[in-house]
Amino acid sequence: MIKSYKVKLEPNNKQWTLLNSFAGTARWAYNWALGRQQENYKSGGQFLSDGDLRKELTLLKKTEEYKWLYEISNNVTKQAVKDACDAYISFFKKKSEFPRFKSKKKSKPAFYHDNVKLKVTEAHAQLEKIGKVRLAEESRIPIGKYSNPRITFDGIIWNISVGVETETEIQELSGSIGIDLGIKDLAITNDGTTFKNINKSNKVKKLEKKKKRLQKRLSNKYIKNKKGESYVKTKNIIKLEKGLRKISRKIANIRTDYIHKTTTTLVKTKPARIVIENLNVSGMLKNKKLSKAIQEQTFREFRRQIEYKTKWNGIELVVADRFYPSSKTCSECGYVNKNLKLSHRVYKCPCCGFEIDRDVNAAINLANYKSA
């Protein structure tokens, strides 16, 4: 089994410049490959494989104009070309949209590192042509067989993410847990355990308030510096944008950390299976009154984490049918109350008179859910 690890890098000034150069070259190689594919298509040629494009790039490097490519690791450009070709293949297979050129301003700076040449110690990561870069967390990445190492920049810090091959632990598992996700609370289990909504905490509320104030200041700065149809990005605007990115990142990290703690707590109870709902998040976001609250709960991230953590621990994950009426079904007698509304927080069964918290009732039904 492959486990993924993501750790913050702490490069010095010289290494920071090199990381930017590597990311810029990866973007250039990706765009060059896309450009070549488009030129070839317009001239009536067939799809160019990444192998053919890499050969072209090797010849291009020998010219005086592109000698600077020798300063960058060969694997960075090779993988960027392969990524561009994979994007085209995904489009042809109707798995994704037509690939677009990467923008220097909008695209996320990132590049690939050869897994064989990556050397990781307790406190450093040895990167090809960059040197030893300090890791923010010591002994976080285990020594082993690495796969698909990527270095990324989120606008504030550089990170390294890498997959490491590990063995699956055999554990004694028993019981079934049903998880009902919601807006009032993040998750409720069938035994009544409630994981609160982190977005309602004072810490997140204060940060959101600070974020709104910064956004307003930034908007006013842009309006004041408007010249004709374009905007002038002053040093104050750049400073405010950096502050805004820091706050946004902090809020996102708090939410992700809370979901990590929640999913880990659920998995550590060692159930034989976990049952979750198959939520139509895209459809839910169309509700204008609840869309912001739904977005902040990051249900997709919750599902992503629960999927790989159950796999790591040998737990069966069951995704209930999207149209399974977990909230409307009485967990005591099985009667389906079709008249149940979202405002009804307590489930009162018209058939047997059973009363229970609406979310706990849904979680019990999910725990007892039998897949077809």
C-alpha positions as CSV (number, residue, x, y, z in Angstrom):
1,M,0.0,0.0,0.0
2,I,1.2,3.5,-0.8
3,K,0.7,6.2,1.9
4,S,1.0,9.9,0.9
5,Y,2.9,12.4,3.0
6,K,3.0,16.2,2.6
7,V,5.6,18.3,4.5
8,K,6.5,22.0,4.5
9,L,9.9,22.9,3.2
10,E,12.1,25.6,4.7
11,P,14.4,26.7,1.9
12,N,17.0,29.4,2.2
13,N,17.0,32.4,-0.2
14,K,19.1,30.7,-2.9
15,Q,17.0,27.5,-2.8
16,W,13.8,29.6,-2.9
17,T,15.0,31.2,-6.2
18,L,15.9,27.7,-7.6
19,L,12.5,26.3,-6.6
20,N,10.8,29.2,-8.5
21,S,13.0,28.5,-11.5
22,F,12.2,24.8,-11.5
23,A,8.4,25.5,-11.3
24,G,8.7,28.1,-14.0
25,T,10.5,25.6,-16.3
26,A,7.9,23.0,-15.6
27,R,5.2,25.4,-16.6
28,W,7.1,26.4,-19.8
29,A,7.7,22.7,-20.8
30,Y,3.9,21.9,-20.2
31,N,2.9,24.9,-22.4
32,W,5.5,24.0,-25.0
33,A,4.1,20.4,-25.3
34,L,0.5,21.7,-25.6
35,G,1.6,24.2,-28.3
36,R,3.3,21.4,-30.2
37,Q,0.3,19.2,-30.0
38,Q,-2.0,22.0,-31.3
39,E,0.4,22.9,-34.2
40,N,0.6,19.2,-35.1
41,Y,-3.2,18.8,-35.1
42,K,-3.8,21.9,-37.3
43,S,-1.3,20.6,-39.8
44,G,-3.2,17.3,-40.0
45,G,-0.7,15.2,-38.0
46,Q,-1.5,12.4,-35.5
47,F,-1.2,12.7,-31.8
48,L,2.5,13.1,-30.7
49,S,3.5,10.8,-27.9
50,D,5.5,12.1,-24.9
51,G,8.5,10.1,-26.0
52,D,8.6,11.9,-29.4
53,L,8.2,15.3,-27.7
54,R,11.0,14.5,-25.2
55,K,13.3,13.8,-28.1
56,E,12.4,17.1,-29.7
57,L,13.0,18.9,-26.4
58,T,16.5,17.2,-26.2
59,L,17.4,18.6,-29.6
60,L,16.0,22.0,-28.6
61,K,18.3,22.1,-25.5
62,K,21.3,21.9,-27.8
63,T,20.5,25.2,-29.4
64,E,21.9,28.4,-28.1
65,E,18.5,29.9,-27.3
66,Y,17.5,27.0,-24.9
67,K,20.8,26.3,-23.2
68,W,19.4,27.5,-20.0
69,L,17.4,24.3,-19.8
70,Y,20.6,22.5,-18.7
71,E,20.4,24.4,-15.4
72,I,17.2,22.6,-14.5
73,S,16.8,18.9,-13.7
74,N,16.0,16.9,-16.9
75,N,13.2,15.0,-15.0
76,V,11.3,18.3,-14.4
77,T,10.8,18.9,-18.2
78,K,10.3,15.2,-19.0
79,Q,7.4,14.9,-16.5
80,A,5.8,18.2,-17.5
81,V,5.7,17.0,-21.1
82,K,4.2,13.7,-20.0
83,D,1.6,15.6,-17.9
84,A,0.6,17.6,-21.0
85,C,0.2,14.5,-23.1
86,D,-1.8,12.8,-20.3
87,A,-4.1,15.8,-20.2
88,Y,-4.7,15.4,-24.0
89,I,-5.4,11.6,-23.6
90,S,-7.9,12.3,-20.8
91,F,-9.7,14.8,-23.1
92,F,-9.8,12.2,-25.9
93,K,-11.3,9.7,-23.4
94,K,-13.9,12.3,-22.4
95,K,-12.6,12.3,-18.8
96,S,-11.7,16.0,-18.7
97,E,-12.0,19.2,-20.5
98,F,-9.7,20.4,-23.3
99,P,-6.2,21.2,-21.7
100,R,-5.4,24.8,-21.3
101,F,-2.1,26.7,-21.2
102,K,-0.7,27.4,-17.7
103,S,-0.7,31.0,-16.7
104,K,2.2,32.5,-14.7
105,K,-0.2,34.5,-12.6
106,K,-3.0,32.0,-12.0
107,S,-1.5,28.5,-12.2
108,K,-0.1,26.8,-9.1
109,P,3.8,26.7,-9.2
110,A,4.7,23.0,-9.0
111,F,7.2,20.5,-10.5
112,Y,8.1,16.8,-10.4
113,H,11.2,15.3,-8.7
114,D,12.7,12.0,-9.8
115,N,11.8,9.4,-7.1
116,V,15.1,7.5,-7.5
117,K,17.2,10.7,-6.9
118,L,15.1,11.9,-4.0
119,K,17.0,11.4,-0.7
120,V,15.2,12.0,2.6
121,T,16.8,12.2,6.0
122,E,15.2,13.0,9.4
123,A,15.5,16.8,8.9
124,H,16.3,17.3,5.2
125,A,15.2,16.5,1.7
126,Q,18.0,16.2,-0.9
127,L,16.6,17.7,-4.1
128,E,18.5,17.4,-7.5
129,K,20.4,20.6,-8.4
130,I,18.8,22.4,-5.5
131,G,20.6,20.8,-2.5
132,K,19.6,19.9,1.0
133,V,16.3,21.6,1.9
134,R,15.3,21.6,5.5
135,L,12.0,19.9,6.4
136,A,9.6,21.7,8.9
137,E,8.7,18.4,10.5
138,E,11.5,16.0,11.4
139,S,11.1,12.3,10.8
140,R,7.7,12.9,9.2
141,I,8.5,11.2,5.9
142,P,9.6,7.5,6.5
143,I,12.6,6.2,4.6
144,G,11.4,3.7,1.9
145,K,10.4,3.3,-1.7
146,Y,9.1,6.7,-3.0
147,S,6.6,7.4,-5.7
148,N,5.5,10.6,-7.6
149,P,7.3,13.2,-5.5
150,R,6.0,16.7,-6.2
151,I,7.1,20.1,-5.0
152,T,4.3,22.7,-4.8
153,F,3.9,26.3,-3.8
154,D,0.6,27.5,-2.3
155,G,1.3,31.2,-2.5
156,I,2.9,31.3,1.0
157,I,5.1,28.2,1.5
158,W,6.7,25.4,-0.5
159,N,5.7,21.8,0.2
160,I,6.9,18.4,-0.8
161,S,4.4,15.6,-1.2
162,V,5.5,12.0,-1.8
163,G,4.0,8.5,-1.7
164,V,5.7,5.8,0.4
165,E,5.1,2.1,0.1
166,T,4.1,0.6,3.5
167,E,2.6,-2.6,4.7
168,T,-1.1,-2.9,5.8
169,E,-1.6,-3.6,9.5
170,I,-4.0,-6.5,10.4
171,Q,-6.4,-5.5,13.1
172,E,-9.4,-7.0,14.9
173,L,-12.5,-5.2,13.7
174,S,-16.2,-5.4,14.8
175,G,-19.5,-3.5,14.5
176,S,-20.9,-1.0,12.1
177,I,-20.8,2.8,12.2
178,G,-23.3,5.0,10.4
179,I,-22.2,8.6,9.8
180,D,-24.8,11.3,9.0
181,L,-23.2,14.5,7.7
182,G,-24.9,17.8,8.3
183,I,-24.7,21.6,8.4
184,K,-25.6,22.2,12.1
185,D,-22.9,19.6,13.1
186,L,-20.3,18.1,10.9
187,A,-21.0,14.5,11.7
188,I,-23.3,12.4,13.9
189,T,-22.7,8.7,14.5
190,N,-25.3,6.0,15.4
191,D,-24.2,5.9,19.1
192,G,-25.0,9.7,19.4
193,T,-21.4,10.9,19.1
194,T,-21.4,14.4,17.7
195,F,-18.6,16.3,15.9
196,K,-19.4,20.0,16.1
197,N,-19.2,22.4,13.2
198,I,-15.8,24.0,13.4
199,N,-17.0,27.0,11.4
200,K,-19.1,28.0,14.3
201,S,-16.1,28.3,16.7
202,N,-14.9,31.7,17.8
203,K,-11.5,31.2,16.2
204,V,-12.8,30.6,12.7
205,K,-15.5,33.4,13.1
206,K,-12.8,35.9,14.0
207,L,-10.6,34.9,11.1
208,E,-13.6,35.1,8.7
209,K,-14.3,38.6,10.0
210,K,-10.7,39.6,9.5
211,K,-10.7,38.2,6.0
212,K,-13.8,40.2,5.1
213,R,-12.2,43.4,6.3
214,L,-9.1,42.7,4.3
215,Q,-11.1,41.9,1.2
216,K,-12.9,45.2,1.5
217,R,-9.7,47.1,1.9
218,L,-8.2,45.4,-1.1
219,S,-11.2,46.1,-3.2
220,N,-11.1,49.8,-2.3
221,K,-7.3,49.9,-3.2
222,Y,-8.0,48.4,-6.6
223,I,-10.8,51.0,-7.3
224,K,-8.5,53.9,-6.2
225,N,-5.7,52.6,-8.5
226,K,-7.9,52.0,-11.6
227,K,-6.6,53.7,-14.7
228,G,-9.0,53.3,-17.6
229,E,-9.9,49.7,-18.1
230,S,-6.8,48.3,-16.2
231,Y,-5.8,48.3,-12.6
232,V,-2.4,49.2,-11.2
233,K,-1.0,46.7,-8.7
234,T,0.8,48.8,-6.1
235,K,3.1,47.6,-3.3
236,N,0.2,48.1,-0.8
237,I,-2.1,45.9,-2.9
238,I,0.6,43.1,-3.1
239,K,1.0,43.3,0.7
240,L,-2.7,43.1,1.3
241,E,-3.0,40.2,-1.2
242,K,-0.3,38.3,0.7
243,G,-2.1,38.9,4.0
244,L,-5.3,37.7,2.5
245,R,-3.7,34.5,1.2
246,K,-2.2,33.9,4.7
247,I,-5.7,34.2,6.4
248,S,-7.4,32.0,3.7
249,R,-4.7,29.4,4.2
250,K,-5.0,29.5,7.9
251,I,-8.8,29.0,7.8
252,A,-8.4,26.2,5.2
253,N,-5.8,24.5,7.4
254,I,-8.1,24.7,10.5
255,R,-10.9,23.0,8.6
256,T,-8.7,20.3,7.1
257,D,-7.0,19.6,10.4
258,Y,-10.5,19.2,12.1
259,I,-11.7,16.8,9.4
260,H,-8.4,14.8,9.9
261,K,-9.0,14.6,13.6
262,T,-12.7,13.6,13.1
263,T,-12.0,10.9,10.5
264,T,-9.1,9.5,12.5
265,T,-11.2,9.3,15.6
266,L,-13.9,7.4,13.7
267,V,-11.4,4.9,12.2
268,K,-9.6,4.4,15.6
269,T,-12.8,2.9,17.0
270,K,-12.0,-0.1,14.7
271,P,-15.4,-0.9,13.2
272,A,-15.8,-3.7,10.7
273,R,-17.5,-1.3,8.4
274,I,-18.4,2.4,8.1
275,V,-21.5,3.6,6.2
276,I,-21.7,7.1,4.7
277,E,-24.2,8.9,2.5
278,N,-23.6,9.5,-1.2
279,L,-24.3,13.2,-1.1
280,N,-25.0,15.2,-4.2
281,V,-22.7,18.1,-3.2
282,S,-23.0,19.8,-6.6
283,G,-26.8,19.8,-6.4
284,M,-26.7,21.0,-2.7
285,L,-24.6,24.0,-3.6
286,K,-27.3,25.3,-5.9
287,N,-29.3,26.2,-2.8
288,K,-28.4,29.9,-2.4
289,K,-29.3,30.0,1.3
290,L,-27.2,27.0,2.3
291,S,-24.5,27.0,-0.4
292,K,-21.9,28.9,1.7
293,A,-22.5,26.7,4.8
294,I,-22.2,23.5,2.7
295,Q,-19.0,24.7,1.0
296,E,-17.4,25.5,4.4
297,Q,-18.2,21.9,5.7
298,T,-16.1,20.5,2.9
299,F,-18.0,17.2,2.6
300,R,-15.9,16.0,-0.3
301,E,-12.7,16.3,1.7
302,F,-14.4,14.3,4.5
303,R,-15.3,11.5,2.1
304,R,-11.8,11.6,0.5
305,Q,-10.2,11.2,3.9
306,I,-12.5,8.5,5.2
307,E,-12.0,6.5,1.9
308,Y,-8.2,6.2,2.2
309,K,-8.2,5.8,6.0
310,T,-10.6,2.9,5.9
311,K,-8.5,1.4,3.1
312,W,-5.3,1.8,5.3
313,N,-6.9,0.0,8.2
314,G,-8.8,-2.8,6.3
315,I,-12.2,-1.4,7.2
316,E,-15.1,-1.8,4.7
317,L,-16.5,1.4,3.5
318,V,-20.1,1.4,2.3
319,V,-21.6,4.3,0.4
320,A,-25.4,4.2,0.8
321,D,-27.6,4.7,-2.3
322,R,-28.1,8.4,-3.0
323,F,-31.9,8.0,-2.8
324,Y,-31.9,6.0,0.4
325,P,-34.3,7.8,2.9
326,S,-32.0,7.6,6.0
327,S,-33.6,10.7,7.6
328,K,-37.2,9.8,6.8
329,T,-37.1,6.2,7.9
330,C,-38.0,5.3,11.5
331,S,-35.0,3.4,13.0
332,E,-37.4,1.6,15.3
333,C,-40.2,0.2,13.0
334,G,-39.0,1.0,9.5
335,Y,-41.8,3.4,8.6
336,V,-40.9,6.0,6.0
337,N,-42.3,9.5,6.8
338,K,-42.5,11.2,3.5
339,N,-43.8,14.4,5.1
340,L,-40.6,15.1,7.1
341,K,-39.2,18.6,6.5
342,L,-35.7,20.0,7.0
343,S,-37.0,22.1,9.9
344,H,-38.1,19.0,11.9
345,R,-35.1,18.4,14.1
346,V,-36.8,15.6,16.1
347,Y,-38.1,12.6,14.3
348,K,-41.6,11.6,15.5
349,C,-42.8,8.4,13.9
350,P,-46.5,8.6,13.0
351,C,-46.7,4.8,13.0
352,C,-45.2,3.7,16.3
353,G,-44.8,7.1,18.1
354,F,-41.0,6.7,18.5
355,E,-39.1,9.9,19.1
356,I,-35.5,10.5,18.4
357,D,-33.0,13.2,17.2
358,R,-33.3,13.4,13.5
359,D,-29.6,13.1,12.8
360,V,-29.1,10.2,15.2
361,N,-32.0,8.4,13.6
362,A,-30.4,8.8,10.1
363,A,-27.1,7.5,11.5
364,I,-28.7,4.4,13.0
365,N,-30.4,3.7,9.6
366,L,-27.1,4.1,7.9
367,A,-25.4,1.7,10.4
368,N,-28.0,-0.9,9.6
369,Y,-27.9,-0.2,5.8
370,K,-27.6,-3.3,3.7
371,S,-26.1,-2.8,0.3
372,A,-27.7,-4.5,-2.7
